Amino acid sequence: MKARFYPVGKLPVAVLTDLLRRYGSRDERVVAGTSIGQDATVIDMGDRYLVAKTDPITFASDQIGWYAVNVNANDLACCGAQPRWFLCTVLLPETGADRALVESIFQQIATACETLGASLVGGHTEVTYDIKRPIVVGQMLGEVAKDKLVTTAGARVGDIILLTKAVAIEGTALIAREKEKDLRAHGYDHAFLREAQDLLYRPGISVVCEASLALQAAPIHAMHDPTEGGIVMGLRELAEASHLGLVVDIDKIPILPACQRLCRHYNLHPLGLIASGSLLITVAPQHAARVSDVLSAAGIPCTAIGYMMPYSEGCKVISGGVRRDLPIHERDELTKIL
């Protein structure tokens, strides 16, 4: 019988759940981790928690160091932790691995770390057989006081689901950067492409600032950084981690005009496109307006898109008054064109 290979992207949720159940840590000092939706590990260090995250950058080739720092820092911020120490493994292709390439990656890492107040403290570099472009695997470490920890598993029934900014910031920037030549050939002008590419920095893929502001504004029950699979998989991961259901008004989810345009061009679904740069927050109804107002005052748009329900209700979306199951995008839309 021919072997059945997994498609490009994350492992199927059922497969990963089984692997984590059978091989995950049994260490009593591991407070959180080894579960779907909980993207950072929390370890009890006595007077505080150490929060650790690792993630590779495989879609991007341009500004890969900047991506690596920020996507790892985001998951620490979702736990209420301050990103402090960054390690990375840099794998370089046999063709094109010159001093200029290595220098640019390290400069990107250093700039991103400086922006966040973190430090590059170690890692590994090598020229690697049989890869076509650089791959950076990052690991960010940080700390959080025990009474300030937030986890993806903390959402409660009735919580309002808030979404910051709009989708899909990272996916739109990636398409504009990685497919620039093709888009120019199809008549996309310089101004549009530059604006879409600059989404990487403005508003940016970091959610560290908004996570901190939200935590200062009100008691936050859960936060989650939607990445591969887009906002819909981010919502599913939030529900899975909290062992709850949810309902979202899909028409309230703000979508960037550039995202809409590029997704139409490549026949992609915006809500299944990698979405770093937005933050999902759950908070008790009486605090939702306060959180939204604080973020909006800081220039960070914040939209109430739904609420958490009991697990038995499942994950649902409402569109045009019709309720249906929340879609599944285990394979990120970006993999269709990269």
N, C-alpha and C positions, 0 to 999 in steps of 0.2 A: 504494500500500500504506500502510495506517495505521501511523503511528510507534508503536514499542513503548517505553513510558515505564517507567522504573524505579520500584518501589514506595518508599514512605516508609522511611527508614532508611539504613544504610550501602550503598554501592555493592556489587554482587556481587563476591565475592573474585576471580573470574577476570578481570573487567573491570578492577578496580583493579590487579591484578598486571600486566596488560598495559600499563596506563598508566604505572605506576611504572618498568617495564622500559624503556619507550621514552622517557620524559621525565624520569626521575630524575637526580639530580646525578651528574656525573663528577668532581667536585672531589676531589682526593686527600686533602684535609684532613678530609673527611667520613668519620668512622670507622664510624658506624652510622646507619641511617636509610633512607628510601625502600624499605621492604619490609614485607610483611604481618606483623603482630605486633610489629614494632619501632615503638613509638608515640612515642618521643622521638628526636631527632637528636643525634648526638654529634660535636662538631667539635674538632679538634686545635688548641689555642691555644699550643702550645709546651711549657710546663711543666705544663700540666693540660688537662683537657677541659672545654669548654663544652657543657652539655646544654640543649636547647631543646625546648619542646612547645607546640603550639597546639591548642585544642579549643573548639567552641562549646557553649553550653547552649541547647537548643531544646525539650526536653520540659517543663522546669520554668518556672513563672512566679513562684512564691513562693520567696523566698530564692535567687534566681538568681545573685546575686553570690557568695554562699557556695559554691554549686556550682562556679562558674567557677574560683575559686582552687583548690579542693581537687582537682577532677578533673585539672587540669593539673599540680598539684604531685605527685599520685600517680605519674604516669609518670616524673617525674624521680627520685623515690624508688626506683622499680624499677630505675634505672640506678646506684643508689648515690650519687646527687647530692643536695646540700642545696638546696632551693628558695630562691632569693634575690630575684629581680626579676620583678615581674608587670606586664604590659601588657594592656590590654583595649580592645576596640571595643564600645561600647554603642549598640545600635540601638533606638530608641524608636518606638512607634506614634504616628500623628498624634492619635489619640483617647486621652486619659488621661495624656499625657506632661507632668506638672506637676512642680513643685519637690519635692513630697513623694516622688514615685516615684523621681526621680533621686537624692535624698538617701538613700533607703533602700538603693538598689543600691550606692552608694558606701560606705555604712556597713557593709554586708555584706562587701564586698571588703576594706575596711580591717581589720575584725575578723578575717576569715579569714587575711589576710596576717600580722597581728600574732601570731596563734596559732602560725603556722608559722615565724616569724622572717624573713618575706619583706617586701618593700617594693613598693608601687605606684609605678611609675616612669614611666608614660606610657600613651598609647593615643589613642582617638578617641571622640567621642560625637556622635550626630546623631538628629534626628527623621526617620524614614524612611518614604517612601511605601509604602503597600499592605502593611504588616505589622500583625498584630492584637494582638501582645503583645511585650514586650521580648525581645531576643536579645542575649546577651553572648558575644563571642568572646574567649577569654583566651589569653594566651601567657606561660608561665613559663620563666625562665632560671635556671640554677644551675651549679655547678662540682663536679667530682669529680677526685681525684687519679688519675693514670693507672693506678696499680696497684690501684685500688679500683673500677674500672668493672665493672658487671654489665650484660649485655644479655639480652633475651629469647631471643636466638639461642644462648645458652651452655649450654642443657640437654644432658645426656649420657645415653647409653643406661644404664639401670639406676638412674638418679636416682629418688628418692622424690619424689612430688608432694604437697606440703603445701598446705592451704587454711586461711586464717585466718578467724575469726569464723564467719558463716553467711550464706546467700544468701536473698533478695536484698535487702540493706540499702537501697540507693538506690531500687530499684524499688518496694519496699514503702512507703517514705516518700513517694515521688512519688505513688503511687496515693492514699494517705491524705490528702495535701495537695490534689491537683488534683481529686479526686473526692469531697471531703468532703460536699458538699451531697447528692449522690446516695446516698452511703453512709448518711448520717443518715436519709434518706427510707426506706431499707431496714432501719432498726432498729439500725444500729451505734451503740453508746453512746459517750459523750464520752470515757470513760477509755480504751477500746480505741483510738479514733482518735488521741487525744493521744499515747499510747504509740507507735503506729505512725509518727506524724508526727515524733516526737522521735528516731527512729532516725537522722535526718539528723545529729544531734549525739551521741547515745548509742546504740550504740557509735560512730556517726559514719561518714562516707564517706571519711575520710582513712586512708591506709595508710602515711603517712610514718613514724610511730613504729614500727610492726611491721617495716617494711623495715629501719630502722636497727638494731633489736634483733637481727634475724636475721643481718645482716651482722657484727655483733659476736660472735655466738654460734658461727659456723662459716663455712667457705668456701662461699658460695652460688654455684651455677652459673647460675641464671636466676631472674628474677622477672617477673611479669606481672599487670597490673591489669585484671580482667575488667569490661568496661563494656557497650556495646550488644551484644545477642545473648546476654547472660548468661554464666554459667559455662561452658556448652558451647562457645560461640564463643571465650571466653577460652582454653579448653583447645586448641581447634583452632588459634588464632593462635600459641600457645606451640609447638605441634608444627610448624606451618608455618615459623615463624621459625628453629627449631633444625634443620629438615629431619629430623625424627624422627617416630616414631609414639608412641602412648601407650595405656595401658589404665587405666580408672578404674572403681572400684566405686561405681556410682551410688547404692547404698543407704547408703554412708558419707558422702555429701555432706550436711552439716547444713543444714536449711532452717528459717528462722524460722517459728514458729507463726503470726504475723501474716501472713507472706508466703503460707503455705499457705491461710489463710482467705480472704484477698483474691483470691488466684488462683482458688480454687474459685468465688468469687462471680462473677468476670468471665470464667471459663473460660480462664484463662491457664496456661502452663506455667512453674513457678518457675525452672527451670533455663535458660530462655530470656529471663529478665527482667533488665534492666540491673542490674549487680551491683557497682558501685563500693562500696568499703568492705571488700571481701574481697581477699586477696592470694594469688596462686599463687606458690609457691616450689619450685624443684627443688634437691635437695641429695643428695650421695652417701649411700647407706644408713647408713654408720657415723656420720653426723652428724645424721641426721633426728631422733632422740630428743632430742639436745641442743638443737636449734633449737626443737622443740615445747615442751620443758621451760622454756626461757628465756621464750618468749612466754606460756606459761600462767602462769608466775610473775608476769608483768606484767599479768595479767588479760585476756589476749588468747587466746581459744580457738584451738587449732591442731590440725587433723585430717589424718592421712595418708589420701589418697583413691586413690592409684594410683602408677604408675611409668612412666618413659619406655622406649620400645622402639625397635628399628630402624625406619627409614622404611617398609621393605617390609611391616611388620606393620599399618600403618594406625592410625587412631584408633578405639579400641573402648571400649565400656562393658560392665560385667558387672552384671546385675541378677537376683537369684534364681538365681544360678549359670549364667545364660545369657549368652553373649557375643554382642554385636551391634555394628553401626557406631554411633559417636558421632553423635547427632542434629545437624542443622544448623539454626540460627536466625539466618539473615542479616537477617531482619526482626525487630527486637526485639518481644517480646510486648506491651510497653507501647504500641506504635503501634496496636494493635487497639482501644484504648479512648481514646487521646488524639489 
